[in-house]
């Protein structure tokens, strides 16, 4: 895009200057191509190379319809749904786009031979469609990834129950890994003034997900004193769960995969940390057989760290690899709350430990607008901090996704889109200075 366009949307200009900018008819984006969706057929999941499926190319700019906004994207981030998208697994995302398009109206334009991916952004409102009153051109915003229609009554108690609920940039088109993005206006939230563009873009999906999963009454409803087992505690999702546990007076037991990640958890303030590789936990003896002896050894280690207590809540997201152990180690009457399955979707566990000990398994998927707003408010207040470790350019999105796929990352991996360099977008340097050690503790 032209330098003057970038300078206007990133600078300290008024709304009129942004509103007067001509909207480009095309923009650069990280896309998947429909005619490549079978490229990994016959290749095992660990051996797939998601970077091979990601292309940076120009796509036509969509016009914001009623209740929508077009955003100039300064920065974005990658999540595990970005990895799944680029591996065309468990199904190619074009199936989602096709299904959405069949609902008609403005949804029809989401089915294209390309899919602009990405479920995080920080940027500037460029245009709004009819009926949008809360937001205007020039507003600095972040976006959460819940897309809902709310035409069905089920969505009006908790919008996550809307039958037409989708994840933007995964089950819809025009996502955040791009120079422009199309969102519904009720996805927008204020950008934290003390954060850079890339820092502000990184919490969206994982912060809101962890908030609902642990804090909300729709999730585990964590309380003071709870012992909480957090898998992948130095990763994008787990790093926010640790912060919510500590901030809410609970006791996180952090499970990580190496000493470097263990140290990051200690820098966040966690005292109980399990390095699963160093302690060599093997929950499966082979591809088909779990090892209950390892569950028991793991439970004994947890009790060593908690003074003899089992965990009240298990913060689950690895899925198949860990789920049997999670059900086993939860206390009598405890809760396993799960939001993902990064190691596999088909879970196995010994049901005796669930039913005879009155435990429960609770599904949790992203967050509704209220929960996402509350989670973002804590970011704005400096009570919860981004966990950004590395930032790539848009043209290197494939490498960023590959880092997640191979677990080479810690915290979140960011992507600069229109932002010309890192460290831009801060409008409250005094607040930033007060929180800088916490903001930067995940930096490589």
C-alpha positions as CSV (number, residue, x, y, z in Angstrom):
1,X,0.0,0.0,0.0
2,X,1.1,3.6,-0.5
3,X,3.3,5.1,2.1
4,X,0.9,8.1,2.7
5,X,-2.0,5.6,3.4
6,X,0.1,3.8,6.0
7,X,1.4,7.1,7.5
8,X,-2.2,8.4,7.9
9,X,-3.7,5.3,9.5
10,X,-0.7,4.7,11.9
11,X,-0.2,8.4,12.8
12,X,-1.8,10.7,15.3
13,X,-4.4,12.0,12.9
14,X,-8.1,12.8,13.4
15,X,-11.0,10.7,12.2
16,X,-11.6,13.0,9.3
17,X,-8.2,12.3,7.8
18,X,-8.8,8.6,8.0
19,X,-12.3,8.9,6.6
20,X,-11.0,10.9,3.7
21,X,-8.6,8.2,2.6
22,X,-9.5,6.4,-0.5
23,X,-10.0,2.7,0.2
24,X,-7.7,0.5,-1.8
25,X,-9.5,-1.9,-4.2
26,X,-7.0,-4.7,-3.4
27,X,-4.8,-5.6,-0.4
28,X,-2.2,-8.1,0.6
29,X,-3.2,-11.1,2.7
30,X,-2.1,-14.5,3.9
31,X,-4.4,-16.9,2.0
32,X,-5.0,-20.5,1.5
33,X,-6.1,-21.6,-2.0
34,X,-9.1,-23.9,-2.6
35,X,-7.4,-25.8,-5.4
36,X,-4.6,-26.8,-3.0
37,X,-6.8,-28.2,-0.2
38,X,-5.9,-31.8,-1.0
39,X,-2.2,-31.2,-1.0
40,X,-1.6,-33.0,2.3
41,X,-3.8,-36.0,1.7
42,X,-1.9,-39.1,2.8
43,X,0.6,-37.1,4.9
44,X,0.5,-37.6,8.7
45,X,-0.3,-34.5,10.7
46,X,3.2,-34.2,12.3
47,X,4.8,-34.4,8.8
48,X,2.6,-31.7,7.2
49,X,4.3,-28.4,6.3
50,X,1.7,-25.7,6.8
51,X,4.0,-23.0,5.5
52,X,3.7,-24.7,2.1
53,X,0.0,-23.9,2.0
54,X,0.2,-20.2,2.9
55,X,0.5,-17.6,0.1
56,X,0.8,-13.8,0.3
57,X,-1.2,-12.3,-2.5
58,X,-3.5,-9.5,-3.4
59,X,-7.2,-10.0,-2.9
60,X,-10.2,-7.7,-3.7
61,X,-11.3,-5.4,-0.9
62,X,-14.8,-6.2,0.5
63,X,-17.4,-3.5,1.1
64,X,-18.6,-3.3,4.7
65,X,-22.3,-4.1,4.9
66,X,-24.8,-3.3,7.7
67,X,-23.2,-3.8,11.1
68,X,-19.7,-4.4,9.7
69,X,-16.4,-2.5,9.7
70,X,-13.4,-2.5,7.5
71,X,-10.2,-2.4,9.5
72,X,-6.7,-1.3,8.5
73,X,-4.7,-4.0,10.2
74,X,-1.5,-2.9,11.9
75,X,-0.6,-6.3,13.4
76,X,-2.1,-9.7,13.9
77,X,-1.0,-13.0,15.5
78,X,-1.2,-16.8,14.8
79,X,-3.1,-19.3,16.8
80,X,-3.6,-23.1,16.6
81,X,-6.6,-22.6,14.5
82,X,-4.2,-20.9,12.0
83,X,-2.1,-24.1,12.1
84,X,-5.2,-26.3,11.5
85,X,-6.3,-24.0,8.7
86,X,-2.9,-24.3,6.9
87,X,-2.8,-28.1,7.3
88,X,-6.4,-28.4,6.0
89,X,-7.2,-30.4,9.1
90,X,-9.4,-31.8,10.5
91,X,-11.3,-30.6,7.4
92,X,-10.3,-27.9,4.9
93,X,-11.7,-24.5,5.9
94,X,-13.3,-24.1,2.5
95,X,-16.1,-26.4,3.8
96,X,-16.8,-23.8,6.5
97,X,-16.9,-21.0,4.0
98,X,-19.1,-22.9,1.6
99,X,-21.6,-23.7,4.4
100,X,-21.6,-20.0,5.6
101,X,-22.2,-18.7,2.1
102,X,-25.3,-21.0,1.7
103,X,-27.0,-19.0,4.5
104,X,-27.3,-16.2,1.9
105,X,-27.1,-12.4,1.9
106,X,-23.7,-10.9,2.8
107,X,-22.5,-14.3,3.8
108,X,-22.4,-15.4,0.2
109,X,-19.2,-13.4,-0.5
110,X,-17.2,-15.4,2.1
111,X,-16.9,-18.4,-0.2
112,X,-14.1,-17.5,-2.6
113,X,-11.3,-19.6,-4.2
114,X,-9.1,-18.1,-1.5
115,X,-9.4,-17.9,2.3
116,X,-7.9,-14.9,4.1
117,X,-7.0,-16.5,7.5
118,X,-6.2,-15.1,11.0
119,X,-8.3,-14.6,14.1
120,X,-6.5,-11.7,15.8
121,X,-5.9,-8.0,14.9
122,X,-5.0,-4.6,16.2
123,X,-5.6,-1.7,13.8
124,X,-7.6,1.4,12.8
125,X,-11.2,1.6,11.7
126,X,-11.2,2.6,8.1
127,X,-14.9,2.4,7.1
128,X,-18.1,1.3,8.8
129,X,-21.3,0.0,7.2
130,X,-24.9,1.2,7.8
131,X,-26.1,1.0,11.3
132,X,-22.7,1.1,13.1
133,X,-22.9,3.9,15.7
134,X,-20.3,2.9,18.4
135,X,-17.3,3.0,16.1
136,X,-16.0,5.5,13.5
137,X,-13.1,5.9,11.1
138,X,-9.8,6.5,13.0
139,X,-10.7,4.5,16.1
140,X,-7.9,2.3,17.3
141,X,-9.3,-1.1,18.0
142,X,-8.6,-4.8,18.6
143,X,-11.0,-7.5,17.4
144,X,-12.2,-10.6,19.1
145,X,-13.0,-13.5,16.8
146,X,-16.6,-14.4,17.6
147,X,-18.9,-14.0,14.6
148,X,-22.6,-14.4,15.4
149,X,-25.9,-13.7,13.6
150,X,-28.2,-13.7,16.7
151,X,-31.3,-14.4,14.7
152,X,-32.1,-17.5,16.8
153,X,-33.3,-17.2,20.4
154,X,-30.7,-19.6,21.7
155,X,-28.0,-17.0,21.2
156,X,-29.6,-14.4,23.4
157,X,-28.7,-15.8,26.8
158,X,-25.2,-16.7,25.8
159,X,-24.1,-15.8,22.2
160,X,-21.8,-18.8,22.1
161,X,-25.0,-20.9,21.8
162,X,-26.1,-19.1,18.6
163,X,-26.5,-21.9,16.0
164,X,-24.8,-19.5,13.5
165,X,-21.7,-18.9,15.8
166,X,-18.5,-19.0,13.9
167,X,-14.8,-18.1,14.5
168,X,-13.8,-15.2,12.3
169,X,-10.8,-15.9,10.1
170,X,-11.2,-19.7,10.6
171,X,-14.9,-20.3,9.7
172,X,-15.3,-17.0,7.9
173,X,-13.2,-15.2,5.3
174,X,-11.4,-11.8,5.4
175,X,-9.4,-12.6,8.6
176,X,-6.7,-10.7,10.3
177,X,-3.5,-11.9,8.7
178,X,-3.7,-9.2,6.1
179,X,-3.4,-5.4,5.5
180,X,-7.2,-5.0,5.7
181,X,-9.9,-7.1,7.4
182,X,-13.7,-7.3,7.5
183,X,-15.3,-7.8,10.9
184,X,-18.7,-7.3,12.5
185,X,-18.8,-4.1,14.5
186,X,-19.7,-6.2,17.6
187,X,-16.3,-7.8,17.4
188,X,-14.5,-4.5,18.1
189,X,-13.0,-3.4,21.4
190,X,-10.7,-0.5,22.3
191,X,-6.9,-1.0,21.9
192,X,-4.9,-0.7,25.1
193,X,-3.1,2.6,24.8
194,X,0.1,1.4,26.5
195,X,0.8,-1.5,24.1
196,X,2.4,-1.6,20.7
197,X,0.4,-2.7,17.7
198,X,1.9,-6.2,17.8
199,X,1.4,-6.6,21.6
200,X,-2.2,-5.4,21.4
201,X,-3.0,-7.8,18.6
202,X,-1.6,-10.9,20.3
203,X,-4.0,-11.5,23.3
204,X,-7.4,-11.5,21.6
205,X,-8.3,-15.1,20.9
206,X,-6.3,-16.8,23.8
207,X,-7.1,-14.1,26.4
208,X,-10.8,-14.3,25.9
209,X,-10.7,-18.1,25.7
210,X,-8.8,-18.4,29.0
211,X,-11.2,-15.9,30.7
212,X,-14.3,-17.9,29.8
213,X,-12.7,-21.2,30.5
214,X,-11.5,-20.3,34.0
215,X,-13.2,-17.2,35.3
216,X,-16.6,-17.0,33.7
217,X,-19.7,-18.7,35.2
218,X,-20.0,-20.3,31.8
219,X,-16.6,-22.0,32.5
220,X,-15.0,-23.4,35.6
221,X,-15.9,-20.4,37.8
222,X,-12.4,-20.4,39.4
223,X,-12.3,-19.2,43.0
224,X,-9.6,-18.1,45.5
225,X,-7.5,-21.0,46.8
226,X,-8.3,-23.4,43.9
227,X,-5.5,-25.6,42.7
228,X,-5.4,-25.4,38.9
229,X,-3.4,-27.7,36.7
230,X,-2.5,-25.8,33.5
231,X,-1.1,-27.7,30.5
232,X,1.2,-25.8,28.2
233,X,1.5,-23.0,30.8
234,X,4.1,-21.1,28.8
235,X,2.1,-21.3,25.5
236,X,-0.3,-18.8,24.0
237,X,-3.4,-20.1,25.9
238,X,-1.7,-21.4,29.0
239,X,0.2,-18.2,29.7
240,X,-3.1,-16.3,30.1
241,X,-4.5,-19.1,32.3
242,X,-1.5,-18.7,34.6
243,X,-2.1,-14.9,34.9
244,X,-5.8,-15.4,35.7
245,X,-5.1,-18.0,38.3
246,X,-2.5,-15.8,40.0
247,X,-4.7,-12.7,39.7
248,X,-7.7,-14.5,41.2
249,X,-5.9,-15.9,44.2
250,X,-5.7,-19.5,42.9
251,X,-2.6,-21.8,42.8
252,X,-1.5,-22.7,39.3
253,X,0.4,-25.9,38.8
254,X,2.2,-25.2,35.5
255,X,3.1,-28.0,33.1
256,X,5.7,-27.1,30.4
257,X,8.0,-28.9,28.0
258,X,11.4,-27.5,28.8
259,X,13.5,-25.6,31.3
260,X,13.2,-22.3,29.4
261,X,9.5,-22.4,29.5
262,X,9.6,-23.3,33.2
263,X,11.6,-20.2,33.9
264,X,9.0,-18.1,32.0
265,X,6.3,-19.4,34.3
266,X,8.3,-18.5,37.4
267,X,8.8,-15.0,36.0
268,X,5.0,-14.7,35.9
269,X,4.9,-15.6,39.6
270,X,4.1,-19.3,39.5
271,X,5.8,-21.4,42.1
272,X,4.6,-24.9,41.2
273,X,6.1,-26.0,37.8
274,X,6.4,-29.4,36.2
275,X,8.8,-29.9,33.3
276,X,7.2,-32.9,31.8
277,X,10.2,-33.8,29.6
278,X,12.7,-33.5,32.4
279,X,10.6,-35.7,34.6
280,X,9.9,-38.0,31.6
281,X,6.2,-38.5,31.8
282,X,5.0,-41.0,29.2
283,X,1.2,-41.2,29.4
284,X,1.0,-43.6,26.4
285,X,3.0,-46.9,26.1
286,X,2.2,-47.1,22.4
287,X,-0.2,-45.5,19.9
288,X,-3.2,-47.4,21.3
289,X,-2.4,-47.9,25.0
290,X,-2.3,-45.5,27.9
291,X,-0.2,-45.9,31.0
292,X,-2.1,-45.5,34.3
293,X,1.1,-45.9,36.3
294,X,2.2,-42.6,34.8
295,X,-1.1,-41.0,35.7
296,X,-0.5,-42.0,39.3
297,X,3.1,-40.8,39.2
298,X,1.9,-37.5,37.8
299,X,-0.7,-37.2,40.5
300,X,1.9,-37.9,43.2
301,X,4.1,-35.1,41.8
302,X,1.2,-32.7,41.8
303,X,0.5,-33.5,45.5
304,X,4.1,-32.8,46.3
305,X,3.7,-29.3,44.9
306,X,0.3,-28.6,46.6
307,X,1.0,-29.9,50.1
308,X,-1.0,-33.1,49.5
309,X,-4.0,-31.7,47.6
310,X,-5.4,-32.7,44.3
311,X,-6.4,-30.1,41.7
312,X,-9.8,-28.5,41.7
313,X,-9.6,-27.6,38.0
314,X,-7.7,-29.0,35.0
315,X,-7.2,-26.4,32.3
316,X,-7.2,-28.8,29.3
317,X,-6.3,-28.1,25.6
318,X,-3.7,-30.6,24.4
319,X,-6.5,-33.2,24.1
320,X,-5.7,-36.8,23.2
321,X,-2.2,-37.0,24.7
322,X,-3.1,-35.7,28.1
323,X,-6.8,-36.2,28.6
324,X,-6.6,-39.5,30.4
325,X,-4.2,-38.1,32.9
326,X,-6.3,-35.0,33.3
327,X,-9.4,-36.9,34.3
328,X,-7.4,-39.0,36.7
329,X,-5.6,-36.2,38.6
330,X,-8.7,-34.0,39.1
331,X,-9.9,-34.1,42.7
332,X,-13.1,-35.8,43.8
333,X,-15.8,-33.4,42.5
334,X,-13.3,-31.6,40.4
335,X,-13.6,-30.2,36.9
336,X,-11.8,-30.8,33.6
337,X,-12.5,-27.8,31.4
338,X,-11.4,-28.3,27.8
339,X,-11.3,-25.8,24.9
340,X,-9.1,-27.6,22.2
341,X,-7.3,-30.7,21.2
342,X,-4.0,-29.7,19.7
343,X,-2.6,-33.3,20.1
344,X,-5.6,-35.0,18.7
345,X,-9.4,-34.8,18.8
346,X,-10.3,-38.4,19.9
347,X,-9.9,-38.5,23.7
348,X,-9.7,-41.6,25.8
349,X,-10.0,-41.8,29.6
350,X,-11.0,-44.3,32.3
351,X,-14.6,-43.4,33.1
352,X,-14.4,-45.0,36.5
353,X,-12.3,-42.1,37.7
354,X,-15.0,-39.7,36.4
355,X,-18.3,-41.2,37.5
356,X,-17.2,-42.8,40.8
357,X,-15.5,-39.6,41.9
358,X,-18.3,-37.3,40.7
359,X,-16.0,-35.3,38.5
360,X,-17.2,-33.4,35.4
361,X,-15.9,-32.5,32.0
362,X,-16.9,-29.1,30.7
363,X,-16.6,-27.9,27.1
364,X,-15.6,-24.3,26.6
365,X,-15.3,-22.6,23.2
366,X,-13.9,-19.0,22.9
367,X,-16.0,-16.4,24.6
368,X,-19.1,-14.2,24.1
369,X,-18.8,-10.5,23.5
370,X,-19.2,-9.6,27.2
371,X,-16.5,-12.0,28.3
372,X,-14.2,-10.9,25.5
373,X,-14.8,-7.2,26.5
374,X,-14.0,-8.0,30.2
375,X,-10.8,-9.8,29.2
376,X,-9.7,-6.9,27.1
377,X,-10.6,-4.5,29.9
378,X,-8.1,-6.3,32.1
379,X,-5.5,-5.8,29.3
380,X,-6.3,-2.1,29.2
381,X,-5.9,-1.8,32.9
382,X,-2.5,-3.5,33.0
383,X,-3.8,-6.4,35.2
384,X,-3.3,-9.0,32.4
385,X,-0.3,-8.7,30.1
386,X,0.4,-9.8,26.5
387,X,2.7,-12.8,26.2
388,X,4.3,-11.9,22.8
389,X,7.7,-13.5,22.3
390,X,8.4,-13.2,18.5
391,X,7.1,-11.0,15.7
392,X,7.3,-11.7,11.9
393,X,6.4,-9.7,8.9
394,X,3.3,-10.5,6.9
395,X,5.3,-12.1,4.2
396,X,6.8,-14.5,6.7
397,X,3.4,-15.7,8.1
398,X,4.2,-19.3,7.0
399,X,7.3,-19.4,9.2
400,X,5.2,-18.0,12.1
401,X,2.7,-20.8,11.7
402,X,5.4,-23.4,11.4
403,X,6.8,-22.3,14.8
404,X,3.5,-23.1,16.4
405,X,3.2,-26.4,14.6
406,X,6.6,-27.6,15.9
407,X,6.2,-26.0,19.4
408,X,9.3,-23.8,18.9
409,X,7.4,-20.8,20.4
410,X,6.6,-19.6,23.8
411,X,3.6,-17.3,24.5
412,X,2.2,-15.7,21.3
413,X,3.8,-15.2,17.9
414,X,2.9,-11.9,16.3
415,X,2.8,-10.7,12.7
416,X,3.2,-7.1,11.5
417,X,0.8,-6.2,8.7
418,X,0.6,-2.5,7.9
419,X,2.8,-1.4,10.8
420,X,6.2,-0.6,9.2
421,X,8.2,-1.8,12.3
422,X,7.8,-3.1,15.8
423,X,7.1,-0.8,18.8
424,X,4.6,1.5,17.1
425,X,1.2,2.5,18.3
426,X,1.9,3.4,22.0
427,X,-0.1,6.4,23.2
428,X,0.4,6.0,26.9
429,X,4.2,5.7,27.4
430,X,3.9,6.4,31.2
431,X,1.7,3.4,31.8
432,X,3.8,1.3,29.5
433,X,6.9,2.1,31.5
434,X,5.2,1.0,34.8
435,X,4.4,-2.4,33.3
436,X,7.3,-2.9,30.9
437,X,9.0,-5.9,32.7
438,X,5.7,-7.8,32.7
439,X,5.0,-6.9,29.0
440,X,8.4,-8.1,27.9
441,X,8.9,-11.2,30.0
442,X,8.1,-13.6,27.1
443,X,10.5,-11.9,24.7
444,X,13.1,-14.4,23.4
